[in-house]
Structures are given as C-alpha cells and as structure tokens.
Amino acid sequence: MVQIPSQLLSDRAVIVTGGASGIGAATCQLLASHGAKVIVADIQDQEGRQIAADAGGLFVQHDTRDPASWARLLDAGKAAFGTIDGLVAAAGVKGNTTLRSDPDAADFNRTVSVNQLGILLGVQIIGEYMRSQAKGAIVNIASATGMPPAISKDIVYVSTKWAVRGISRVAARDLAPCGVRVNTILPGLVMTPMIAGSIDADAEQFARAKASIPMQRLAEPIEIAHAAAFLLSDMATYVTGAELVVDGGLVA
Ligand SMILES: NC(=O)c1ccc[n+]([C@@H]2O[C@H](COP(=O)([O-])OP(=O)(O)OC[C@H]3O[C@@H](n4cnc5c(N)ncnc54)[C@H](O)[C@@H]3O)[C@@H](O)[C@H]2O)c1
C-alpha cells in the first residue's frame, strides 16, 4: 500500500495507543513519515520499543485501563516533545462472548475495560490537557461492528464499539468550542494479529466474511492509518464528531 512521505503532521507530537501491533503500529509508521513525533503507547514492551525505534519516536509502556498510566503517558510525552497535539486510541481486544455463550463476567470486564474504559480515559485525560492548551485532535478507533447491521456475533465487543461512538460524540461537542477535535474511525475487517487467530480457527467462516465485503478483500492496516492521518491533520480542521467508515463497502 502507498505511503507518501510529507510534512502533513510536521512537528506534531502524537500518542498512539495500541501502537505495538496492527492498526496502531501502521499508524505510528505512517504518522512518522508525515513528520510527526510519535509516542508509541502499549502494554507490550518489546514490540512497542521496536515500533518506536522504527518510527524514530518514544515508547511508553501503558495500560489504557489505568488512569495513573494515562497521567504518566502524558507526562512522558510532554517531557520528550513539550506538548501533545494528537491522540490515536487504537488499543483494543477481541471479546469471546456470543449470545449463546455461558455468562462470563471476566470476559465482559476485560473487553469493556480495554475497549470502552480505555477510550473514555483517553478523552478525559488527554482531552482535558488539550482543552487547557486550546488545541489538539483525537481519533478513536471503533469498528464497523459499531454500525448497523450487526455483522459480528461477538456481543460484548460490539457493545464496546457502539460505546466508542457515544463517548466520541459527547467529547466532540464538549471540546469543540476549545479548538479540540474528536473523531472516530470505524474499520471493517483489517488484516492484523487481532483477527489472525479467527482466520486460523474457522477458515470457512472467514472466507464467507471476506466474500461479504463488496471490495472482496480485507483492509491493510495502513489503509486505516491514512484515515487517522487525515483526521489529525489540517486537512480536517472543520471535521469533529464525525464517524469515518473504512470498510470496503461492508455496511453500505
Ligand atoms: N483488525 C480488525 O479487523 C479490526 C476491525 C475493526 C476495528 N478494529 C479495532 O482496531 C483497534 C486495533 O486493533 P488491531 O486489529 O490492530 O489489533 P492488534 O491486536 O493487532 O493490536 C491491538 C494492540 O492493543 C494493545 N493493547 C491491548 N490491551 C491493551 C491495554 N490494556 N493497554 C494498552 N495497550 C493494549 C495490544 O498489546 C496490541 O498491541 C482495536 O480497537 C480493534 O478493536 C480492528
């Protein structure tokens, strides 16, 4: 996939949660190619350090569920780069609960704490910092499963992705008068480690899912990263509260 270096994000410091893998890792690489100073934040230490080294950025080990971890991340980013101009919140986990599963509070808590609480803490802590400096842009990664029709059976995961839409909309309206923009990307199926396990587990179901995508293929992570770069950039100065579906036509 095409990666055209530019100065689109020159000198902007951007935190990318989930930056060690998949969509987050591709976003780190792409933002760096647009001139951004990237702060790779992830629970995975070794992989995160490698991505940060490749992107010429900073790695901060981070647990998106923990308010204190967010405060440390903000401090580390400011100490390194003086300010934080952007946040791409891509940390996420797949759930394991369908309607027919045995009730599983542990799976619920794990999925909701990363995918929903993690997004909420990001807009609260980084959003409030951006409000204080009267500038900034936040991009939250939801999912096309957060749009009708209900295309996934992973009922807890889907509920968290609808929640991301709600959190982003409330934050967008609240922060808009202060010059801070908040937008959401809703990816369709993307070829990342998150779904690699599902492909191995049920190749037939996966083939059916792929065939149901009008473009007849999965997205590459960089195709989601391009959308994030746009939403962070000055090409999107009047875009806030928006939901950008990047799904090869899946929910069309
Ligand atoms: N891959 C897809 O098809 C797809 C589709 C729609 C939406 N998404 C969403 O995109 C985002 C990125 O997913 P991906 O496919 O790149 O997955 P991935 O598994 O490749 O990457 C997720 C990253 O999040 C990190 N992470 C998990 N828990 C964390 C925590 N508590 N604190 C900090 N980091 C944590 C992981 O270590 C990992 O590096 C997720 O929110 C996912 O739900 C993915």
The ligand as an SDF file (V2000), in Angstrom:
LIG
                    3D

 44 48  0  0  0  0  0  0  0  0999 V2000
   -8.4680   -5.9300   12.8940 N   0  0  0  0  0  0  0  0  0  0  0  0
   -9.7290   -5.6530   12.6000 C   0  0  0  0  0  0  0  0  0  0  0  0
  -10.3510   -6.2920   11.7340 O   0  0  0  0  0  0  0  0  0  0  0  0
  -10.4260   -4.5230   13.3040 C   0  0  0  0  0  0  0  0  0  0  0  0
  -11.6700   -4.1230   12.7970 C   0  0  0  0  0  0  0  0  0  0  0  0
  -12.3320   -3.0740   13.4000 C   0  0  0  0  0  0  0  0  0  0  0  0
  -11.7830   -2.4450   14.4960 C   0  0  0  0  0  0  0  0  0  0  0  0
  -10.5920   -2.8600   14.9870 N   0  0  0  0  0  0  0  0  0  0  0  0
  -10.0810   -2.1570   16.1610 C   0  0  0  0  0  0  0  0  0  0  0  0
   -8.8450   -1.5700   15.8560 O   0  0  0  0  0  0  0  0  0  0  0  0
   -8.0600   -1.4620   17.0440 C   0  0  0  0  0  0  0  0  0  0  0  0
   -6.6920   -2.0740   16.7920 C   0  0  0  0  0  0  0  0  0  0  0  0
   -6.8660   -3.4600   16.5490 O   0  0  0  0  0  0  0  0  0  0  0  0
   -5.8220   -4.3590   15.7430 P   0  0  0  0  0  0  0  0  0  0  0  0
   -6.6140   -5.1690   14.7870 O   0  0  0  0  0  0  0  0  0  0  0  0
   -4.7080   -3.5250   15.2780 O   0  0  0  0  0  0  0  0  0  0  0  0
   -5.3940   -5.3490   16.9190 O   0  0  0  0  0  0  0  0  0  0  0  0
   -3.9540   -5.8300   17.4550 P   0  0  0  0  0  0  0  0  0  0  0  0
   -4.2610   -6.9320   18.3880 O   0  0  0  0  0  0  0  0  0  0  0  0
   -3.0260   -6.0440   16.3310 O   0  0  0  0  0  0  0  0  0  0  0  0
   -3.4520   -4.5430   18.2810 O   0  0  0  0  0  0  0  0  0  0  0  0
   -4.0530   -4.1420   19.4860 C   0  0  0  0  0  0  0  0  0  0  0  0
   -2.9840   -3.5500   20.3830 C   0  0  0  0  0  0  0  0  0  0  0  0
   -3.6200   -3.0970   21.5860 O   0  0  0  0  0  0  0  0  0  0  0  0
   -2.7380   -3.4000   22.6550 C   0  0  0  0  0  0  0  0  0  0  0  0
   -3.4510   -3.4810   23.9260 N   0  0  0  0  0  0  0  0  0  0  0  0
   -4.3160   -4.4280   24.3290 C   0  0  0  0  0  0  0  0  0  0  0  0
   -4.7080   -4.1930   25.5940 N   0  0  0  0  0  0  0  0  0  0  0  0
   -4.0690   -3.0640   25.9840 C   0  0  0  0  0  0  0  0  0  0  0  0
   -4.0640   -2.3050   27.1920 C   0  0  0  0  0  0  0  0  0  0  0  0
   -4.7970   -2.6800   28.2510 N   0  0  0  0  0  0  0  0  0  0  0  0
   -3.3010   -1.1900   27.2470 N   0  0  0  0  0  0  0  0  0  0  0  0
   -2.5500   -0.8130   26.1850 C   0  0  0  0  0  0  0  0  0  0  0  0
   -2.4990   -1.4970   25.0290 N   0  0  0  0  0  0  0  0  0  0  0  0
   -3.2520   -2.6130   24.9340 C   0  0  0  0  0  0  0  0  0  0  0  0
   -2.1350   -4.7480   22.2710 C   0  0  0  0  0  0  0  0  0  0  0  0
   -0.9510   -5.0190   23.0190 O   0  0  0  0  0  0  0  0  0  0  0  0
   -1.9010   -4.5630   20.7890 C   0  0  0  0  0  0  0  0  0  0  0  0
   -0.6080   -4.0510   20.5260 O   0  0  0  0  0  0  0  0  0  0  0  0
   -8.8580   -2.1670   18.1450 C   0  0  0  0  0  0  0  0  0  0  0  0
   -9.5850   -1.2110   18.8770 O   0  0  0  0  0  0  0  0  0  0  0  0
   -9.8050   -3.0370   17.3520 C   0  0  0  0  0  0  0  0  0  0  0  0
  -10.9700   -3.3330   18.0790 O   0  0  0  0  0  0  0  0  0  0  0  0
   -9.8890   -3.8830   14.4170 C   0  0  0  0  0  0  0  0  0  0  0  0
  1  2  1  0
  2  3  2  0
  2  4  1  0
  4  5  1  0
  4 44  2  0
  5  6  2  0
  6  7  1  0
  7  8  2  0
  8  9  1  0
  8 44  1  0
  9 10  1  0
  9 42  1  0
 10 11  1  0
 11 12  1  0
 11 40  1  0
 12 13  1  0
 13 14  1  0
 14 15  2  0
 14 16  1  0
 14 17  1  0
 17 18  1  0
 18 19  2  0
 18 20  1  0
 18 21  1  0
 21 22  1  0
 22 23  1  0
 23 24  1  0
 23 38  1  0
 24 25  1  0
 25 26  1  0
 25 36  1  0
 26 27  1  0
 26 35  1  0
 27 28  2  0
 28 29  1  0
 29 30  1  0
 29 35  2  0
 30 31  1  0
 30 32  2  0
 32 33  1  0
 33 34  2  0
 34 35  1  0
 36 37  1  0
 36 38  1  0
 38 39  1  0
 40 41  1  0
 40 42  1  0
 42 43  1  0
M  CHG  2   8   1  16  -1
M  END
$$$$
